[in-house]
C-alpha cells in the first residue's frame, strides 16, 4: 500500500478484523503503549470490531500523564521567580499540581507562554534578553531531539538566557517496569510509532530478548492498528513471540540517526520518576555537563520533594499501568472530567481518561 487512504480503507479493515476473529481462540490482553494509539483506537472504533476474547488496555504512553506531581509543582515554582518567562507546549498547561497549575499561575499574572516548538522558545529568549526563558522539556524520544537541538542552537547563537528543565522520559525502560509489575497481565505490546521513528526497532531488542513477549510496532491508521493486532494474535495463538515492525514506511531498524545523535550529544541517561509507576532506572534524560549553562534545574534553586500524595481517589497510576480502566476510577465523570480534571489522564488529549470520556460513551 502506497497511499494514506489505503490505511483508512474500511473494506481492508473489515478483512483484517474478520481474520482476527477467525484465528482468535485465547483470552488475551494487548497494551498499546502510545497515547496517540489510544486516541486512534477510540476514534476509529477498533474495539467494536474485535472479538470479546481480545482486550485492549492503555499504557503509560502520554508524557504529560506520567510527569509526576512534584515536577509539576517545580514548574509552577519556576513561574513564580521574578523576570522568568515559562515556555511550554500547550498540553501541560492544565495539568494539576498539588495546589495549582500553570494555567492558574498564568491567570494570577505569571508570564507563561505556549509555544509550538523549542526553537520558538529560543527566539523568545533572544527577544527578551532581560528575562530568563525556561522551556519545560516534557516528552519522550519524539520531542527530545528537537529540545536538544534548541540547546545547541541557543549555544551557537549566544542566547545565554535560555534554559531547559529536562523532565524527559524514555519508553523502553518503562516496558521493563510494566512487565516486572506483579499485577501486570499483558500478553502483547502494540509499540509506539512516533517514538520508534526516532529510536528504531532495534531499541526494543533488549526488552524482547529478556521477556520473549509478542511485540509489534504500529502506525496510527485503522489498518495499521488492526494489522498489528492480527500479527500479535498470530504470535500468541501459535506461541511464537516475535519483535515485528508493522510500520516500515516510517520506522527503520536503526531509527533516525540524526535524532539519536542529537539526544546523545545533549542528554545522558538518569533514573526518573514516572507518575503511577515510580522510579524507573535509566528512563530519564538529564542535560550533560557541557551544556550545564542551559540546565534550569542547576540554574534555579528549586526544591523537589517526593513526599507528595496523589489526589485522593485518583486512579491515574493504576490506569497508566493498565491495571484499571477509567470507568473503574471512583472519580471518573463524577468529580473528574475535562472541565475539572483531577488527574493528568483526563487533561491531555492523549490521556486514557480523556479518550474514554470523549469516545467511549
Helices and strands as residue ranges (DSSP letters): G 4-8, H 10-23, E 28-32, H 35-43, G 46-49, E 54-58, H 69-79, E 84-88, G 90-92, H 102-107, E 112-114, H 118-127, E 132-137, H 141-157, E 162-166, H 171-180, E 188-191, H 193-199, G 201-204, H 205-211, E 214-217, H 222-237, E 243-245, H 257-266, E 267-274, E 278-287, G 289-294, H 296-299, H 316-320, G 326-328, G 344-346, H 352-355, I 356-360
